[in-house]
Amino acid sequence: MKGDIKARAAKKIKIRQAILKAATYEFKNHGFRKTAVSRIMSRAKLGVGTFYNYFDSKEEVLMNIVKDLFAQVEVANQNRGSEKVSSIELLKFCCEATAKIVDENRFVLPLLASAVEYSDKPEQIPKNLSPGFRTIFDEIIQRGQESGEIRKDIPFDLISEMLHSIYQAAAFSKLEIPFQENIKLKIKILLDGIKEGQGTRD
């Protein structure tokens, strides 16, 4: 009995992963608007009806893909955080790890923008087009302010918003600078400015 339950659970996980993998391919190569559920399921070699046993819409599939990317950054960040580095160093590492993952999945940001414009269920897409990385930034910045490493005269959520906006700016940049290097240089400027002891106090 337990063996049957485990087998069914394993099968469900396998099918879910197949749908996400197929959707990633279709979104990347054909865009959000032109990717129908039937197209995803055809690539996954599964019936369209099976799709709705796992997801309500292609918007939900897209957000699950984004959550998987967010989870990769979170794991990398937790591993680095266990080394007890400073908040500034941890924030720098987190930003660069995020840049690497976003760079390897460059289709995601344009997809989110397209999903907001063309979706039949826009309420399922975050209005700020965030893959969720900002919540990690929030936690590190707040921790840094509490420990005295990061300036307190600037609200943590404003710093986080600035960090988050760098990814969109780099994604659509016209400069002939590779994406990750673009991010790295922008992050350096920002991190140097938020260190405690920097800037003018009123």
N, CA and C atoms as a LAMMPS dump frame, in Angstrom:
ITEM: TIMESTEP
0
ITEM: NUMBER OF ATOMS
606
ITEM: BOX BOUNDS ff ff ff
-5.0000000000000000e+02 5.0000000000000000e+02
-5.0000000000000000e+02 5.0000000000000000e+02
-5.0000000000000000e+02 5.0000000000000000e+02
ITEM: ATOMS id mol type element x y z
1 1 1 N 0.821 -1.21 0
2 1 2 C 0 0 0
3 1 3 C 0.861 1.27 0
4 2 1 N 1.851 1.295 0.93
5 2 2 C 2.743 2.449 1.002
6 2 3 C 3.539 2.586 -0.29
7 3 1 N 3.903 1.439 -0.861
8 3 2 C 4.65 1.461 -2.112
9 3 3 C 3.842 2.084 -3.228
10 4 1 N 2.528 1.783 -3.264
11 4 2 C 1.643 2.341 -4.287
12 4 3 C 1.507 3.855 -4.131
13 5 1 N 1.411 4.294 -2.878
14 5 2 C 1.28 5.728 -2.602
15 5 3 C 2.536 6.472 -3.052
16 6 1 N 3.694 5.904 -2.732
17 6 2 C 4.96 6.52 -3.136
18 6 3 C 5.103 6.557 -4.653
19 7 1 N 4.674 5.489 -5.301
20 7 2 C 4.765 5.41 -6.757
21 7 3 C 3.876 6.464 -7.409
22 8 1 N 2.655 6.639 -6.852
23 8 2 C 1.735 7.65 -7.394
24 8 3 C 2.291 9.057 -7.188
25 9 1 N 2.87 9.274 -6.008
26 9 2 C 3.444 10.588 -5.706
27 9 3 C 4.617 10.891 -6.636
28 10 1 N 5.443 9.875 -6.878
29 10 2 C 6.598 10.036 -7.774
30 10 3 C 6.133 10.332 -9.198
31 11 1 N 5.054 9.668 -9.595
32 11 2 C 4.518 9.872 -10.943
33 11 3 C 3.988 11.298 -11.1
34 12 1 N 3.316 11.798 -10.063
35 12 2 C 2.782 13.159 -10.106
36 12 3 C 3.899 14.186 -10.22
37 13 1 N 4.966 13.958 -9.464
38 13 2 C 6.114 14.865 -9.518
39 13 3 C 6.739 14.858 -10.905
40 14 1 N 6.845 13.651 -11.478
41 14 2 C 7.432 13.503 -12.812
42 14 3 C 6.598 14.224 -13.863
43 15 1 N 5.272 14.091 -13.772
44 15 2 C 4.382 14.748 -14.737
45 15 3 C 4.457 16.267 -14.583
46 16 1 N 4.45 16.727 -13.353
47 16 2 C 4.534 18.17 -13.09
48 16 3 C 5.832 18.739 -13.671
49 17 1 N 6.923 18.052 -13.449
50 17 2 C 8.213 18.502 -13.965
51 17 3 C 8.226 18.505 -15.496
52 18 1 N 7.569 17.509 -16.087
53 18 2 C 7.498 17.433 -17.551
54 18 3 C 6.725 18.627 -18.113
55 19 1 N 5.651 19.008 -17.438
56 19 2 C 4.854 20.156 -17.882
57 19 3 C 5.675 21.448 -17.76
58 20 1 N 6.369 21.622 -16.637
59 20 2 C 7.176 22.823 -16.43
60 20 3 C 8.322 22.905 -17.444
61 21 1 N 8.931 21.764 -17.716
62 21 2 C 10.03 21.728 -18.684
63 21 3 C 9.52 22.085 -20.079
64 22 1 N 8.382 21.521 -20.459
65 22 2 C 7.796 21.797 -21.774
66 22 3 C 7.378 23.266 -21.88
67 23 1 N 6.788 23.78 -20.813
68 23 2 C 6.351 25.179 -20.808
69 23 3 C 7.55 26.119 -20.915
70 24 1 N 8.629 25.796 -20.205
71 24 2 C 9.842 26.622 -20.265
72 24 3 C 10.348 26.709 -21.7
73 25 1 N 10.367 25.571 -22.374
74 25 2 C 10.827 25.535 -23.766
75 25 3 C 9.918 26.376 -24.659
76 26 1 N 8.616 26.19 -24.525
77 26 2 C 7.663 26.892 -25.388
78 26 3 C 7.664 28.395 -25.109
79 27 1 N 7.693 28.779 -23.838
80 27 2 C 7.727 30.198 -23.496
81 27 3 C 8.985 30.854 -24.062
82 28 1 N 10.106 30.154 -23.903
83 28 2 C 11.393 30.696 -24.345
84 28 3 C 11.453 30.859 -25.857
85 29 1 N 10.898 29.904 -26.581
86 29 2 C 11.019 29.909 -28.038
87 29 3 C 9.857 30.568 -28.779
88 30 1 N 8.694 30.644 -28.139
89 30 2 C 7.527 31.195 -28.838
90 30 3 C 6.857 32.359 -28.102
91 31 1 N 7.301 32.633 -26.881
92 31 2 C 6.713 33.736 -26.129
93 31 3 C 5.448 33.324 -25.387
94 32 1 N 5.032 34.151 -24.459
95 32 2 C 3.867 33.842 -23.633
96 32 3 C 2.576 33.862 -24.442
97 33 1 N 2.419 34.9 -25.261
98 33 2 C 1.162 35.088 -25.997
99 33 3 C 0.861 33.926 -26.936
100 34 1 N 1.89 33.421 -27.629
101 34 2 C 1.681 32.382 -28.639
102 34 3 C 1.729 30.962 -28.071
103 35 1 N 2.002 30.855 -26.792
104 35 2 C 2.069 29.522 -26.189
105 35 3 C 0.731 29.148 -25.566
106 36 1 N 0.039 28.251 -26.226
107 36 2 C -1.244 27.759 -25.705
108 36 3 C -0.989 26.546 -24.825
109 37 1 N -1.931 26.25 -23.952
110 37 2 C -1.824 25.076 -23.081
111 37 3 C -1.654 23.818 -23.925
112 38 1 N -2.379 23.758 -25.039
113 38 2 C -2.293 22.577 -25.911
114 38 3 C -0.881 22.399 -26.459
115 39 1 N -0.224 23.514 -26.718
116 39 2 C 1.15 23.459 -27.243
117 39 3 C 2.114 22.916 -26.184
118 40 1 N 1.919 23.353 -24.963
119 40 2 C 2.756 22.881 -23.846
120 40 3 C 2.584 21.382 -23.667
121 41 1 N 1.331 20.954 -23.669
122 41 2 C 1.051 19.537 -23.409
123 41 3 C 1.468 18.647 -24.571
124 42 1 N 1.445 19.178 -25.767
125 42 2 C 1.919 18.416 -26.921
126 42 3 C 3.412 18.144 -26.775
127 43 1 N 4.158 19.17 -26.364
128 43 2 C 5.601 18.985 -26.163
129 43 3 C 5.859 18.027 -25.011
130 44 1 N 5.023 18.082 -23.976
131 44 2 C 5.193 17.2 -22.824
132 44 3 C 4.701 15.781 -23.116
133 45 1 N 4.053 15.621 -24.284
134 45 2 C 3.485 14.321 -24.676
135 45 3 C 2.438 13.841 -23.663
136 46 1 N 1.592 14.786 -23.28
137 46 2 C 0.514 14.494 -22.33
138 46 3 C -0.779 15.126 -22.849
139 47 1 N -1.907 14.621 -22.394
140 47 2 C -3.191 15.163 -22.814
141 47 3 C -3.464 16.513 -22.176
142 48 1 N -4.202 17.361 -22.884
143 48 2 C -4.532 18.693 -22.376
144 48 3 C -5.268 18.619 -21.042
145 49 1 N -6.137 17.624 -20.897
146 49 2 C -6.889 17.477 -19.648
147 49 3 C -5.99 17.281 -18.441
148 50 1 N -4.855 16.638 -18.655
149 50 2 C -3.906 16.396 -17.555
150 50 3 C -3.365 17.705 -17.002
151 51 1 N -3.223 18.701 -17.869
152 51 2 C -2.684 20 -17.453
153 51 3 C -3.442 20.546 -16.248
154 52 1 N -4.765 20.475 -16.315
155 52 2 C -5.605 21.088 -15.288
156 52 3 C -5.678 20.285 -13.993
157 53 1 N -5.035 19.135 -13.985
158 53 2 C -4.89 18.404 -12.728
159 53 3 C -3.729 18.966 -11.916
160 54 1 N -2.904 19.792 -12.577
161 54 2 C -1.708 20.318 -11.932
162 54 3 C -1.662 21.843 -11.859
163 55 1 N -2.242 22.5 -12.871
164 55 2 C -2.205 23.962 -12.916
165 55 3 C -3.546 24.509 -13.39
166 56 1 N -3.87 25.728 -12.941
167 56 2 C -5.121 26.358 -13.357
168 56 3 C -4.983 27.084 -14.679
169 57 1 N -3.759 27.532 -14.989
170 57 2 C -3.559 28.35 -16.18
171 57 3 C -2.085 28.383 -16.557
172 58 1 N -1.8 28.909 -17.738
173 58 2 C -0.394 29.023 -18.13
174 58 3 C 0.294 30.122 -17.319
175 59 1 N -0.504 31.079 -16.781
176 59 2 C 0.048 32.092 -15.881
177 59 3 C 0.621 31.433 -14.628
178 60 1 N -0.115 30.458 -14.106
179 60 2 C 0.354 29.749 -12.91
180 60 3 C 1.623 28.956 -13.218
181 61 1 N 1.701 28.402 -14.412
182 61 2 C 2.9 27.661 -14.818
183 61 3 C 4.096 28.615 -14.856
184 62 1 N 3.898 29.783 -15.467
185 62 2 C 4.976 30.767 -15.552
186 62 3 C 5.47 31.158 -14.168
187 63 1 N 4.549 31.391 -13.241
188 63 2 C 4.959 31.806 -11.901
189 63 3 C 5.663 30.674 -11.153
190 64 1 N 5.323 29.436 -11.48
191 64 2 C 6.039 28.302 -10.876
192 64 3 C 7.465 28.215 -11.411
193 65 1 N 7.651 28.531 -12.68
194 65 2 C 8.991 28.567 -13.26
195 65 3 C 9.819 29.643 -12.554
196 66 1 N 9.192 30.803 -12.343
197 66 2 C 9.867 31.91 -11.666
198 66 3 C 10.214 31.533 -10.224
199 67 1 N 9.291 30.853 -9.543
200 67 2 C 9.539 30.441 -8.162
201 67 3 C 10.711 29.479 -8.062
202 68 1 N 10.867 28.632 -9.076
203 68 2 C 11.999 27.701 -9.09
204 68 3 C 13.318 28.465 -9.187
205 69 1 N 13.335 29.539 -9.973
206 69 2 C 14.54 30.362 -10.081
207 69 3 C 14.821 31.06 -8.756
208 70 1 N 13.763 31.556 -8.136
209 70 2 C 13.886 32.212 -6.835
210 70 3 C 14.455 31.242 -5.803
211 71 1 N 14.004 29.999 -5.85
212 71 2 C 14.476 28.986 -4.898
213 71 3 C 15.971 28.733 -5.065
214 72 1 N 16.459 28.766 -6.305
215 72 2 C 17.891 28.569 -6.554
216 72 3 C 18.712 29.661 -5.884
217 73 1 N 18.248 30.907 -5.99
218 73 2 C 18.955 32.029 -5.367
219 73 3 C 18.894 31.905 -3.847
220 74 1 N 17.732 31.513 -3.344
221 74 2 C 17.549 31.397 -1.895
222 74 3 C 18.487 30.342 -1.305
223 75 1 N 18.624 29.211 -1.98
224 75 2 C 19.507 28.145 -1.501
225 75 3 C 20.958 28.617 -1.509
226 76 1 N 21.364 29.258 -2.609
227 76 2 C 22.737 29.763 -2.714
228 76 3 C 23.009 30.788 -1.618
229 77 1 N 22.016 31.639 -1.359
230 77 2 C 22.152 32.675 -0.349
231 77 3 C 22.26 32.08 1.055
232 78 1 N 21.45 31.059 1.335
233 78 2 C 21.486 30.405 2.648
234 78 3 C 22.832 29.725 2.881
235 79 1 N 23.361 29.103 1.833
236 79 2 C 24.662 28.438 1.958
237 79 3 C 25.761 29.441 2.256
238 80 1 N 25.716 30.589 1.558
239 80 2 C 26.728 31.616 1.786
240 80 3 C 26.523 32.27 3.155
241 81 1 N 25.267 32.439 3.55
242 81 2 C 24.963 33.054 4.841
243 81 3 C 25.471 32.248 6.017
244 82 1 N 25.569 30.935 5.825
245 82 2 C 26.055 30.073 6.907
246 82 3 C 27.533 30.313 7.201
247 83 1 N 28.225 31.021 6.29
248 83 2 C 29.645 31.317 6.478
249 83 3 C 29.852 32.547 7.367
250 84 1 N 28.754 33.184 7.792
251 84 2 C 28.801 34.345 8.681
252 84 3 C 29.575 35.512 8.083
253 85 1 N 29.293 35.829 6.835
254 85 2 C 29.903 36.993 6.196
255 85 3 C 29.101 38.237 6.564
256 86 1 N 29.64 39.42 6.278
257 86 2 C 28.945 40.663 6.582
258 86 3 C 27.702 40.792 5.712
259 87 1 N 26.789 41.648 6.139
260 87 2 C 25.558 41.854 5.37
261 87 3 C 25.87 42.426 3.99
262 88 1 N 26.855 43.311 3.912
263 88 2 C 27.24 43.891 2.626
264 88 3 C 27.776 42.808 1.691
265 89 1 N 28.648 41.944 2.224
266 89 2 C 29.202 40.86 1.418
267 89 3 C 28.107 39.88 0.989
268 90 1 N 27.185 39.595 1.91
269 90 2 C 26.09 38.673 1.6
270 90 3 C 25.172 39.272 0.542
271 91 1 N 24.91 40.566 0.648
272 91 2 C 24.059 41.24 -0.327
273 91 3 C 24.734 41.241 -1.702
274 92 1 N 26.039 41.485 -1.719
275 92 2 C 26.809 41.471 -2.971
276 92 3 C 26.74 40.079 -3.607
277 93 1 N 26.955 39.046 -2.782
278 93 2 C 26.9 37.668 -3.289
279 93 3 C 25.511 37.354 -3.829
280 94 1 N 24.478 37.744 -3.07
281 94 2 C 23.098 37.468 -3.466
282 94 3 C 22.767 38.143 -4.794
283 95 1 N 23.199 39.392 -4.948
284 95 2 C 22.939 40.134 -6.179
285 95 3 C 23.633 39.479 -7.372
286 96 1 N 24.869 39.041 -7.174
287 96 2 C 25.616 38.414 -8.265
288 96 3 C 25.064 37.027 -8.595
289 97 1 N 24.629 36.301 -7.562
290 97 2 C 24.017 34.991 -7.801
291 97 3 C 22.71 35.157 -8.563
292 98 1 N 21.947 36.179 -8.186
293 98 2 C 20.695 36.475 -8.884
294 98 3 C 20.971 36.846 -10.336
295 99 1 N 22.009 37.672 -10.557
296 99 2 C 22.363 38.092 -11.916
297 99 3 C 22.718 36.888 -12.781
298 100 1 N 23.445 35.937 -12.209
299 100 2 C 23.858 34.745 -12.947
300 100 3 C 22.636 33.921 -13.368
301 101 1 N 21.721 33.711 -12.426
302 101 2 C 20.542 32.892 -12.713
303 101 3 C 19.609 33.595 -13.701
304 102 1 N 19.444 34.916 -13.517
305 102 2 C 18.603 35.671 -14.452
306 102 3 C 19.24 35.677 -15.842
307 103 1 N 20.576 35.806 -15.891
308 103 2 C 21.283 35.816 -17.179
309 103 3 C 21.109 34.489 -17.91
310 104 1 N 21.13 33.401 -17.152
311 104 2 C 20.977 32.069 -17.753
312 104 3 C 19.527 31.798 -18.149
313 105 1 N 18.626 32.647 -17.67
314 105 2 C 17.193 32.498 -17.98
315 105 3 C 16.63 33.845 -18.427
316 106 1 N 17.312 34.454 -19.403
317 106 2 C 16.988 35.819 -19.81
318 106 3 C 15.565 35.97 -20.371
319 107 1 N 14.97 34.875 -20.748
320 107 2 C 13.623 34.935 -21.318
321 107 3 C 12.562 35.266 -20.278
322 108 1 N 12.905 35.145 -18.978
323 108 2 C 11.893 35.28 -17.923
324 108 3 C 11.35 36.699 -17.794
325 109 1 N 12.219 37.717 -17.719
326 109 2 C 11.732 39.084 -17.525
327 109 3 C 10.83 39.558 -18.665
328 110 1 N 11.228 39.368 -19.922
329 110 2 C 10.317 39.741 -21.012
330 110 3 C 9.007 38.947 -20.966
331 111 1 N 9.102 37.691 -20.524
332 111 2 C 7.899 36.861 -20.418
333 111 3 C 6.92 37.436 -19.409
334 112 1 N 7.444 37.884 -18.274
335 112 2 C 6.586 38.459 -17.247
336 112 3 C 5.901 39.722 -17.773
337 113 1 N 6.669 40.543 -18.485
338 113 2 C 6.093 41.762 -19.057
339 113 3 C 5.008 41.412 -20.073
340 114 1 N 5.278 40.421 -20.905
341 114 2 C 4.313 39.982 -21.912
342 114 3 C 3.071 39.394 -21.248
343 115 1 N 3.285 38.655 -20.17
344 115 2 C 2.158 38.025 -19.478
345 115 3 C 1.211 39.07 -18.908
346 116 1 N 1.768 40.152 -18.375
347 116 2 C 0.928 41.221 -17.828
348 116 3 C 0.086 41.841 -18.929
349 117 1 N 0.685 42.018 -20.112
350 117 2 C -0.014 42.673 -21.221
351 117 3 C -1.061 41.788 -21.879
352 118 1 N -0.75 40.502 -22.024
353 118 2 C -1.623 39.628 -22.813
354 118 3 C -2.401 38.583 -22.015
355 119 1 N -2.166 38.521 -20.725
356 119 2 C -2.782 37.474 -19.923
357 119 3 C -4.298 37.633 -19.789
358 120 1 N -4.984 36.483 -19.773
359 120 2 C -6.415 36.472 -19.479
360 120 3 C -6.633 36.506 -17.971
361 121 1 N -5.555 36.24 -17.219
362 121 2 C -5.633 36.238 -15.754
363 121 3 C -4.487 37.069 -15.184
364 122 1 N -4.483 38.382 -15.437
365 122 2 C -3.387 39.251 -15.003
366 122 3 C -3.207 39.29 -13.494
367 123 1 N -4.27 38.958 -12.753
368 123 2 C -4.163 38.971 -11.289
369 123 3 C -3.177 37.931 -10.771
370 124 1 N -2.831 36.958 -11.608
371 124 2 C -1.885 35.921 -11.196
372 124 3 C -0.43 36.327 -11.431
373 125 1 N -0.217 37.499 -12.065
374 125 2 C 1.128 37.973 -12.351
375 125 3 C 1.433 39.171 -11.466
376 126 1 N 2.525 39.17 -10.724
377 126 2 C 2.877 40.303 -9.864
378 126 3 C 2.997 41.592 -10.665
379 127 1 N 2.443 42.681 -10.15
380 127 2 C 2.469 43.947 -10.873
381 127 3 C 3.886 44.505 -11.006
382 128 1 N 4.763 44.188 -10.051
383 128 2 C 6.118 44.729 -10.114
384 128 3 C 7.065 43.848 -10.923
385 129 1 N 6.523 42.832 -11.595
386 129 2 C 7.318 41.928 -12.428
387 129 3 C 8.467 41.286 -11.661
388 130 1 N 8.283 41.097 -10.375
389 130 2 C 9.38 40.571 -9.557
390 130 3 C 9.392 39.065 -9.507
391 131 1 N 10.566 38.441 -9.758
392 131 2 C 10.674 36.995 -9.61
393 131 3 C 10.691 36.57 -8.146
394 132 1 N 10.622 37.537 -7.216
395 132 2 C 10.623 37.205 -5.798
396 132 3 C 11.939 37.483 -5.109
397 133 1 N 12.955 37.924 -5.875
398 133 2 C 14.263 38.152 -5.287
399 133 3 C 14.244 39.291 -4.271
400 134 1 N 13.329 40.209 -4.437
401 134 2 C 13.32 41.403 -3.582
402 134 3 C 13.123 41.054 -2.116
403 135 1 N 12.386 40.003 -1.826
404 135 2 C 12.173 39.627 -0.419
405 135 3 C 13.492 39.225 0.24
406 136 1 N 14.393 38.624 -0.547
407 136 2 C 15.706 38.262 -0.009
408 136 3 C 16.497 39.528 0.278
409 137 1 N 16.453 40.488 -0.667
410 137 2 C 17.152 41.748 -0.463
411 137 3 C 16.647 42.437 0.801
412 138 1 N 15.326 42.454 0.978
413 138 2 C 14.721 43.103 2.159
414 138 3 C 15.327 42.564 3.452
415 139 1 N 15.377 41.246 3.562
416 139 2 C 15.856 40.609 4.791
417 139 3 C 17.314 40.951 5.079
418 140 1 N 18.159 40.893 4.047
419 140 2 C 19.591 41.17 4.243
420 140 3 C 19.809 42.638 4.604
421 141 1 N 19.112 43.536 3.935
422 141 2 C 19.273 44.967 4.192
423 141 3 C 18.828 45.313 5.609
424 142 1 N 17.681 44.79 6.023
425 142 2 C 17.194 45.047 7.373
426 142 3 C 18.176 44.529 8.423
427 143 1 N 18.72 43.345 8.167
428 143 2 C 19.704 42.761 9.079
429 143 3 C 20.948 43.657 9.151
430 144 1 N 21.366 44.165 7.989
431 144 2 C 22.537 45.038 7.944
432 144 3 C 22.316 46.357 8.656
433 145 1 N 21.101 46.872 8.574
434 145 2 C 20.79 48.112 9.286
435 145 3 C 20.766 47.88 10.796
436 146 1 N 20.228 46.762 11.21
437 146 2 C 20.173 46.431 12.635
438 146 3 C 21.559 46.231 13.233
439 147 1 N 22.493 45.689 12.432
440 147 2 C 23.849 45.426 12.915
441 147 3 C 24.768 46.634 12.757
442 148 1 N 24.267 47.704 12.115
443 148 2 C 25.075 48.903 11.945
444 148 3 C 25.991 48.879 10.736
445 149 1 N 25.799 47.913 9.841
446 149 2 C 26.647 47.826 8.639
447 149 3 C 26.088 48.666 7.493
448 150 1 N 24.775 48.836 7.477
449 150 2 C 24.118 49.555 6.391
450 150 3 C 23.42 50.793 6.951
451 151 1 N 23.517 51.884 6.22
452 151 2 C 22.912 53.149 6.64
453 151 3 C 21.434 52.996 6.996
454 152 1 N 21.051 53.7 8.079
455 152 2 C 19.666 53.65 8.525
456 152 3 C 18.873 54.87 8.061
457 153 1 N 19.587 55.877 7.501
458 153 2 C 18.882 57.088 7.085
459 153 3 C 18.158 56.909 5.763
460 154 1 N 18.371 55.754 5.125
461 154 2 C 17.658 55.425 3.892
462 154 3 C 16.745 54.228 4.183
463 155 1 N 15.44 54.313 3.926
464 155 2 C 14.531 53.196 4.208
465 155 3 C 14.987 51.913 3.503
466 156 1 N 14.906 50.796 4.213
467 156 2 C 15.373 49.526 3.642
468 156 3 C 14.643 49.177 2.351
469 157 1 N 13.326 49.493 2.292
470 157 2 C 12.566 49.111 1.104
471 157 3 C 12.925 49.968 -0.112
472 158 1 N 13.439 51.185 0.128
473 158 2 C 13.891 52.008 -0.986
474 158 3 C 15.194 51.443 -1.569
475 159 1 N 16.09 51.005 -0.67
476 159 2 C 17.34 50.375 -1.125
477 159 3 C 17.018 49.106 -1.904
478 160 1 N 16.099 48.308 -1.369
479 160 2 C 15.703 47.063 -2.012
480 160 3 C 15.101 47.324 -3.387
481 161 1 N 14.28 48.366 -3.477
482 161 2 C 13.661 48.726 -4.758
483 161 3 C 14.723 49.119 -5.775
484 162 1 N 15.733 49.859 -5.326
485 162 2 C 16.819 50.265 -6.222
486 162 3 C 17.582 49.049 -6.734
487 163 1 N 17.881 48.114 -5.825
488 163 2 C 18.576 46.895 -6.22
489 163 3 C 17.759 46.118 -7.243
490 164 1 N 16.487 45.987 -6.959
491 164 2 C 15.599 45.228 -7.833
492 164 3 C 15.518 45.849 -9.22
493 165 1 N 15.478 47.192 -9.266
494 165 2 C 15.327 47.888 -10.558
495 165 3 C 16.566 47.733 -11.44
496 166 1 N 17.708 47.446 -10.82
497 166 2 C 18.95 47.281 -11.581
498 166 3 C 18.842 46.142 -12.589
499 167 1 N 18.142 45.076 -12.224
500 167 2 C 18.026 43.915 -13.117
501 167 3 C 17.234 44.253 -14.377
502 168 1 N 16.156 44.997 -14.201
503 168 2 C 15.37 45.39 -15.365
504 168 3 C 16.149 46.37 -16.229
505 169 1 N 16.881 47.293 -15.585
506 169 2 C 17.682 48.265 -16.329
507 169 3 C 18.754 47.556 -17.152
508 170 1 N 19.418 46.572 -16.544
509 170 2 C 20.479 45.832 -17.243
510 170 3 C 19.904 44.967 -18.357
511 171 1 N 18.715 44.408 -18.118
512 171 2 C 18.095 43.522 -19.112
513 171 3 C 17.779 44.265 -20.415
514 172 1 N 17.465 45.562 -20.302
515 172 2 C 17.101 46.347 -21.488
516 172 3 C 18.157 47.395 -21.828
517 173 1 N 19.352 47.248 -21.257
518 173 2 C 20.433 48.204 -21.494
519 173 3 C 20.934 48.152 -22.937
520 174 1 N 21.289 49.305 -23.464
521 174 2 C 21.84 49.41 -24.824
522 174 3 C 23.369 49.447 -24.788
523 175 1 N 23.951 49.462 -23.599
524 175 2 C 25.402 49.512 -23.467
525 175 3 C 26.016 48.175 -23.875
526 176 1 N 27.192 48.233 -24.441
527 176 2 C 27.873 47.007 -24.86
528 176 3 C 28.662 46.414 -23.694
529 177 1 N 27.942 46.112 -22.645
530 177 2 C 28.53 45.506 -21.449
531 177 3 C 27.732 44.247 -21.153
532 178 1 N 28.394 43.103 -20.991
533 178 2 C 27.654 41.858 -20.686
534 178 3 C 26.732 42.037 -19.482
535 179 1 N 25.605 41.347 -19.522
536 179 2 C 24.569 41.496 -18.486
537 179 3 C 25.121 41.382 -17.068
538 180 1 N 25.865 40.306 -16.775
539 180 2 C 26.349 40.105 -15.413
540 180 3 C 27.345 41.187 -14.997
541 181 1 N 28.182 41.635 -15.927
542 181 2 C 29.139 42.696 -15.621
543 181 3 C 28.408 44.014 -15.4
544 182 1 N 27.372 44.248 -16.191
545 182 2 C 26.53 45.435 -16.04
546 182 3 C 25.94 45.483 -14.633
547 183 1 N 25.383 44.356 -14.203
548 183 2 C 24.815 44.243 -12.861
549 183 3 C 25.887 44.482 -11.804
550 184 1 N 27.027 43.813 -11.969
551 184 2 C 28.113 43.886 -10.983
552 184 3 C 28.571 45.327 -10.755
553 185 1 N 28.736 46.095 -11.827
554 185 2 C 29.197 47.475 -11.709
555 185 3 C 28.141 48.368 -11.053
556 186 1 N 26.881 48.177 -11.445
557 186 2 C 25.802 48.965 -10.845
558 186 3 C 25.664 48.649 -9.355
559 187 1 N 25.775 47.358 -9.015
560 187 2 C 25.66 46.935 -7.616
561 187 3 C 26.789 47.535 -6.784
562 188 1 N 27.998 47.58 -7.349
563 188 2 C 29.146 48.139 -6.625
564 188 3 C 28.898 49.595 -6.253
565 189 1 N 28.385 50.365 -7.209
566 189 2 C 28.086 51.775 -6.948
567 189 3 C 27.067 51.9 -5.812
568 190 1 N 26.023 51.096 -5.878
569 190 2 C 24.964 51.175 -4.881
570 190 3 C 25.44 50.719 -3.505
571 191 1 N 26.148 49.591 -3.458
572 191 2 C 26.611 49.075 -2.167
573 191 3 C 27.608 50.022 -1.496
574 192 1 N 28.47 50.645 -2.295
575 192 2 C 29.409 51.621 -1.726
576 192 3 C 28.658 52.788 -1.095
577 193 1 N 27.523 53.129 -1.67
578 193 2 C 26.742 54.261 -1.174
579 193 3 C 25.899 53.962 0.055
580 194 1 N 25.578 52.684 0.287
581 194 2 C 24.7 52.382 1.434
582 194 3 C 25.464 51.916 2.667
583 195 1 N 26.786 51.791 2.548
584 195 2 C 27.578 51.376 3.728
585 195 3 C 27.469 52.449 4.799
586 196 1 N 27.387 52.029 6.049
587 196 2 C 27.34 52.968 7.155
588 196 3 C 28.604 53.82 7.136
589 197 1 N 28.424 55.126 7.322
590 197 2 C 29.567 56.028 7.295
591 197 3 C 29.707 56.753 5.981
592 198 1 N 28.931 56.318 4.97
593 198 2 C 28.974 56.97 3.66
594 198 3 C 27.849 57.996 3.544
595 199 1 N 28.048 58.969 2.697
596 199 2 C 26.976 59.921 2.409
597 199 3 C 26.9 61.064 3.393
598 200 1 N 25.978 61.994 3.111
599 200 2 C 25.795 63.18 3.945
600 200 3 C 24.576 63.018 4.826
601 201 1 N 24.71 63.356 6.074
602 201 2 C 23.589 63.291 7.011
603 201 3 C 22.992 64.69 7.178
604 202 1 N 21.666 64.779 7.201
605 202 2 C 21.005 66.077 7.444
606 202 3 C 20.709 66.197 8.923
